Amino acid sequence: MNKTRPPVHQIELYITELSALFNSMDPTPFHHRDLDVDAREFLESWAMEFPQGSHFQIHVHIENMPRENPEPLVTEAIHNYFEYKALLTRRNLRVLLLEGRTSLLIGLSFLALCLLGAGMLPNAADDTFLRVLKESLTISGWVAMWHPIQIFLYDWWPLVRRGRIYKHLQQASVHVVPGKRHHA
């Protein structure tokens, strides 16, 4: 069986100082710090442009390199952050699917009641009010199914995709190199 390796995409992040990579408002120890908003949005937005099976190599270019090699610190920070994001996304997916099952139960119950109620009304072809009431009950029952259908057809798969991207960012190969931003 010939399995092709997933593509590895390179993401280039340019910063002036090492401190620019971290959220200055985060009081936790340095190596567990939250990534700076701009840095994480940059990494996420680039990663989201690639297929969900992609793997990543992140090159962090630091203009003013610190004396001590920052690569282990940067690698740990990036991996910790995206591990947290992957975990959070899995939790959100579980909550969404629980909401979907609950909504499905409610929607099916309401649909059954509406269809039962519509079926109990007499078929009076000349009574406009009864026809409108019967159709309104039928439509209301099906409209109640909109939310669970939305969840199970459309809402869950973007979370799965995002979670896979976060997992691959968590496992990304991270390299820190001295360098300046190249201007075009």
C-alpha positions in Angstrom: 0.0 0.0 0.0 1.5 3.3 -1.1 0.5 6.1 1.3 1.5 9.6 0.3 2.9 11.8 3.0 0.9 14.9 3.9 2.2 18.1 2.5 4.4 20.2 4.8 3.9 23.9 4.5 6.2 26.6 5.8 5.0 29.6 7.7 7.3 32.5 8.1 6.8 34.8 11.1 8.9 38.0 11.4 9.2 39.8 14.8 11.5 42.4 16.1 12.0 41.1 19.7 11.3 37.8 21.3 8.8 39.5 23.7 6.7 40.4 20.6 5.7 36.7 20.4 4.0 36.7 23.8 1.0 38.3 25.3 2.3 41.0 27.7 -0.8 40.8 29.8 -0.4 37.1 30.6 0.9 36.7 34.2 1.9 33.0 33.8 5.5 31.8 33.6 7.2 32.8 30.4 7.3 29.4 28.7 3.6 28.9 29.2 2.6 32.4 28.1 -0.2 33.0 25.8 0.9 34.0 22.3 0.5 37.6 21.3 -2.9 38.2 19.5 -1.2 39.3 16.2 1.2 36.4 16.2 -1.5 33.7 16.8 -3.9 35.3 14.3 -1.1 35.3 11.8 -0.2 31.7 12.4 -3.8 30.6 12.4 -4.8 32.5 9.3 -1.9 31.1 7.3 -2.5 27.6 8.5 -6.3 27.8 7.7 -5.5 28.5 4.1 -3.9 25.0 3.6 -5.8 21.6 3.5 -6.6 20.2 6.9 -4.2 17.3 6.5 -1.3 19.6 6.1 1.7 19.6 8.4 3.6 22.7 9.2 7.1 24.1 9.7 7.2 27.4 11.4 10.2 29.7 11.0 10.3 32.6 13.5 12.6 35.3 12.3 13.8 37.5 15.2 15.4 40.8 14.2 17.1 41.4 17.7 18.0 37.8 18.7 18.5 37.2 22.4 21.9 35.9 23.6 20.4 32.6 24.7 18.9 30.3 22.1 15.2 31.0 22.2 14.1 28.0 20.0 13.1 25.6 22.9 11.1 28.4 24.5 9.4 29.5 21.3 8.7 25.8 20.3 7.2 25.1 23.7 5.1 28.2 23.7 3.7 27.6 20.2 3.0 23.9 20.9 1.4 24.7 24.3 -0.9 27.4 22.8 -2.1 25.2 19.9 -2.5 22.2 22.1 -4.8 24.3 24.2 -6.7 25.5 21.1 -7.1 21.9 19.9 -8.5 20.9 23.3 -10.8 23.9 23.3 -12.1 23.1 19.8 -12.7 19.4 20.8 -14.7 20.6 23.8 -16.7 23.0 21.6 -17.5 20.2 19.2 -18.7 18.0 22.0 -20.9 20.8 23.3 -22.2 21.5 19.8 -23.1 17.8 19.2 -24.8 17.6 22.6 -26.8 20.7 21.7 -27.6 19.1 18.3 -28.9 15.9 19.9 -31.0 17.9 22.4 -32.3 20.1 19.6 -33.1 17.1 17.5 -35.1 15.5 20.4 -37.0 18.8 20.9 -37.5 19.3 17.2 -38.8 15.8 16.5 -41.2 16.0 19.5 -42.5 19.3 18.4 -42.8 18.1 14.7 -44.7 15.0 15.9 -47.1 17.2 17.9 -47.7 19.6 15.0 -48.3 16.8 12.5 -50.6 15.0 15.0 -52.5 18.3 15.5 -52.7 19.0 11.8 -53.9 15.4 11.2 -56.7 15.8 13.7 -58.2 18.8 12.0 -61.0 18.0 9.6 -60.3 18.2 5.8 -62.6 20.9 5.0 -61.6 22.0 1.5 -63.9 25.1 1.6 -62.9 26.3 5.1 -59.9 28.6 4.6 -59.2 29.1 8.3 -58.8 25.3 8.8 -56.6 24.9 5.7 -54.4 27.8 6.9 -54.2 26.3 10.4 -53.4 22.9 9.2 -50.6 24.2 6.9 -49.3 26.4 9.6 -49.0 23.5 12.0 -47.1 21.4 9.4 -44.8 24.3 8.5 -44.1 25.2 12.1 -43.2 21.5 12.9 -40.7 21.4 10.1 -39.2 24.8 10.9 -38.5 23.5 14.4 -36.2 21.0 12.8 -34.0 23.8 11.3 -31.6 24.1 14.2 -30.7 20.4 14.6 -30.4 20.1 10.8 -28.1 23.1 10.7 -25.9 21.6 13.4 -25.6 18.1 11.9 -25.3 19.2 8.2 -23.1 22.3 8.5 -21.9 23.4 11.9 -19.8 20.5 13.1 -17.3 20.0 10.2 -15.7 23.5 10.4 -14.9 22.7 14.0 -13.3 19.3 13.1 -11.2 21.0 10.4 -10.1 23.8 12.8 -9.2 21.1 15.4 -7.1 19.2 12.9 -5.3 22.4 11.9 -4.6 23.2 15.5 -3.3 19.7 16.2 -0.9 20.0 13.3 0.2 23.4 14.5 0.8 21.9 17.9 3.1 19.3 16.3 4.8 21.8 13.9 8.5 21.9 13.6 9.6 25.3 14.9 12.8 27.0 14.0 14.0 30.3 15.3 16.4 32.2 13.1 17.9 35.7 13.2 16.6 37.9 10.4 14.8 41.0 9.2 11.6 41.2 7.4 12.1 41.2 3.6 10.3 44.1 2.0 9.1 43.7 -1.6 
